[in-house]
Amino acid sequence: MIWCLVGVGLPARAQCYAHLTKPEHIVRHRWQPGDVAMWDNRSTAHYANRDYGNQRRVMHRITLRGDVPVGPTGR
């Protein structure tokens, strides 16, 4: 996550976090039996709220082989 970015000062990290957590950048899902969610951790900040009561939360993580991720500049 952004708090462990190397070489980036705290003010820039705080600004980045404030931008990421704006309501227009947040997705909330109302779970129903059988639902599956997938995202790319290379371009997503994931935070799971602990609001699922006494329901069991099952999570499996996989890493796919493929292209090396690049930034907006193509490097």
C-alpha positions as CSV (number, residue, x, y, z in Angstrom):
1,M,0.0,0.0,0.0
2,I,1.0,3.6,-0.2
3,W,2.5,3.8,3.3
4,C,5.4,1.7,2.2
5,L,6.3,3.6,-0.9
6,V,10.1,3.9,-1.0
7,G,11.5,7.4,-1.5
8,V,8.2,9.2,-1.2
9,G,7.7,11.6,1.7
10,L,4.9,11.6,4.2
11,P,3.1,14.6,2.8
12,A,2.9,13.1,-0.7
13,R,1.8,9.7,0.7
14,A,-1.0,11.5,2.7
15,Q,-2.1,13.3,-0.3
16,C,-2.2,10.1,-2.4
17,Y,-4.2,8.4,0.4
18,A,-6.7,11.3,0.6
19,H,-7.2,11.0,-3.1
20,L,-7.6,7.2,-3.1
21,T,-10.2,7.3,-0.3
22,K,-12.5,9.8,-2.0
23,P,-16.1,8.4,-2.3
24,E,-15.9,8.4,-6.1
25,H,-13.0,6.0,-5.9
26,I,-14.5,3.5,-3.5
27,V,-16.5,0.5,-4.4
28,R,-18.8,-1.2,-1.9
29,H,-20.4,-4.5,-2.7
30,R,-23.5,-6.0,-1.1
31,W,-22.6,-9.6,-0.9
32,Q,-25.1,-12.4,-1.9
33,P,-24.5,-16.1,-1.8
34,G,-22.3,-17.2,-4.7
35,D,-20.8,-13.8,-5.3
36,V,-17.1,-13.6,-6.3
37,A,-14.9,-10.5,-6.5
38,M,-11.7,-10.1,-8.3
39,W,-9.3,-7.2,-8.7
40,D,-5.7,-6.6,-9.8
41,N,-3.6,-5.7,-6.8
42,R,-1.1,-3.9,-9.1
43,S,-3.6,-1.1,-9.6
44,T,-6.0,-1.4,-6.6
45,A,-5.9,-0.4,-3.0
46,H,-7.9,-3.1,-1.2
47,Y,-9.4,-2.7,2.3
48,A,-11.9,-5.2,3.7
49,N,-14.3,-3.7,6.2
50,R,-15.0,-6.0,9.1
51,D,-18.8,-5.6,8.6
52,Y,-19.7,-9.2,7.8
53,G,-21.0,-10.0,11.3
54,N,-20.7,-13.6,12.2
55,Q,-20.6,-14.7,8.6
56,R,-17.5,-16.6,7.5
57,R,-15.2,-14.7,5.1
58,V,-13.3,-16.9,2.7
59,M,-10.5,-15.4,0.7
60,H,-8.2,-17.1,-1.8
61,R,-5.3,-15.2,-3.4
62,I,-3.6,-16.1,-6.6
63,T,-0.8,-14.5,-8.6
64,L,-1.0,-14.8,-12.3
65,R,2.1,-14.9,-14.5
66,G,2.1,-12.4,-17.2
67,D,3.5,-9.1,-18.3
68,V,5.6,-7.0,-15.9
69,P,3.4,-4.1,-14.7
70,V,4.4,-0.7,-16.0
71,G,3.6,2.8,-14.9
72,P,1.9,5.6,-16.8
73,T,5.1,6.5,-18.5
74,G,5.5,2.9,-19.9
75,R,8.5,2.0,-17.7
